[in-house]
Amino acid sequence: MSQVSEADRMALSAGRLLPHPRHHVRCRKEKEMEYKFTTDNFETEVLGSDIPVLVDFYADWCNPCRMMAPVVAKLADEMDGRVKVGKCNTEENMQVAQKYRVSSIPCFIVFKDGKPAETFVGAMSGSELKRKVEQAAGL
C-alpha cells in the first residue's frame, strides 16, 4: 500500500505528477525499494529503530540526488535486515531537515540508537557509501 502526501495526491489528480517509486512506502515484502521517511513516521521508523538507519535527505529537483537514487536503492537491498535504508524529501519534510541541519543535498545521515552517528554530503560511488555506512553503523 502506498502513502502519498496530500500535495502529491492533488498533483496526481491534476495530472501534474506521474507516479514514481519514490512516492511509495517500502512494503516489508518488497526488497527492491527503500523506506520513505516523513515528519509523521520519522520518530518511529528512524529514532525508534532497533537497527541502524541510513536516511538519504534529497529533493526531486536535485541532480546529484537523482544520480544517487539507484545507488541508495541498491544499498537498501544489500543491507536489508542489517541497516534500514530510506529517503526523506527535504521539501516535504522541512522540520526534519532543519532539526538535523541539512543544508546541502544529497545528505546522508546514519542513525544509531536513535541518534545521528555520522553525516556524509554529496554524490559518491556505491562502494564508498556502503563502506561509510558500515563503518558508522559498526558493522
Sequence and secondary structure as in RCSB ss.txt:
>XXXX:A:sequence
MSQVSEADRMALSAGRLLPHPRHHVRCRKEKEMEYKFTTDNFETEVLGSDIPVLVDFYADWCNPCRMMAPVVAKL
ADEMDGRVKVGKCNTEENMQVAQKYRVSSIPCFIVFKDGKPAETFVGAMSGSELKRKVEQAAGL
>XXXX:A:secstr
     HHHHHHHHTT S   GGGS   TT  SS EE  TTTHIIIIIT SS EEEEEE TT HHHHHHHHHHHHH
HHHTTTTSEEEEEETTT HHHHHHTT  SSSEEEEEETTEEEEEEES   HHHHHHHHHHHHT 
